[in-house]
Amino acid sequence: MAQTHETEPSYRLETAVAPRWYLSPKWVRAFLAGQAVVDSKHAHLLREGGPPKYYFPRDDVAMDRLTPSGHTENAANKGDATYFNVEVDGRVAENAAWTYADPVPDASFLKDQISFDWPSMDAWFEEKEEVFVHARDPFKRIDSMKSSRHVRVVIDGETVADSSEPVVLYEPGHPIRYYLPKADVRMDLLRPSERRSRCAYKGEALYYSVQTPEKLAQDVAWYYPYPTPETAKIAGMLCFFNERVDELYVDGELAPRPKTAWSQVR
């Protein structure tokens, strides 16, 4: 029987909003159908909480690939955005770019700058490194630290993991995560999942479900086989969603169950 958990406030991915408009020193390129639709060493990041967005001067954008789509959207803190379709060799990404021709005074820096919908492009590069999911915030820091905390994970009355050699990952806007060596996990209870996800800061994650005699706990654990260099310490180590397991103990104390976007199986 799972114990009653104290609930922490909802976690949201939030970043400091100052500076809101930041000149990036990086060389940034975006590709569609093998062609660079933007190639810039003068990109700015708009930071308003959550993932930042790149904006580019028109001179760094292949404007001949952009066609007005007729779609517009209003953002109260920015103004009216005019959208473009992006077309390369017959490939069309609809409403994949936008600009503010007449932004509100507080966002005047956006005038005539072009931004692109990240997933609508085939690939993004910062310098020569491909970047996934969204632009990375240079003001966001992730710390992964080896620890001797004792972590125990329980699902349906079964101790699924028991380790005193975790790597603890601290990421702004997220619960503390405990990555555990596979040698300290009941791998006989784990079932590979088809689910995959990507993180701009950590890389691509693969998932496991946990099979107990009574139930299948779907997608409750994940690992990064090839994490980014910044989080290399967690390579191949398993992490469990405290939101979904029945109990997670740290140094003998039941950890509060956080409420996050991952609280339910998706």
NORMO-V380148 format. One line per field, one symbol per residue. phi: phi as a letter, one per 30 degrees, with the letter a starting at -180 (. if undefined). A space follows every 50 residues. Layout:
phi=???
//
This chain:
phi=.dddcdcddecbdbbeccddbbdddddbbbbbhicdcbbbcbdccccbji ddbdbbdedccdddccbecidbbccecbkccccbdcbbhidccdhcbabc dbddedbeddeidcbbdeddddabbchccdbciaddddccccccbdbcdc cbcbbhicddbabcbdccccbeibddccccdddcbdddcdbecddbbbbd ccjcccbbccccecacddhcbbacdbddedbedceidcbcdddcddbbcb hicddeddcbdcdcdc
//
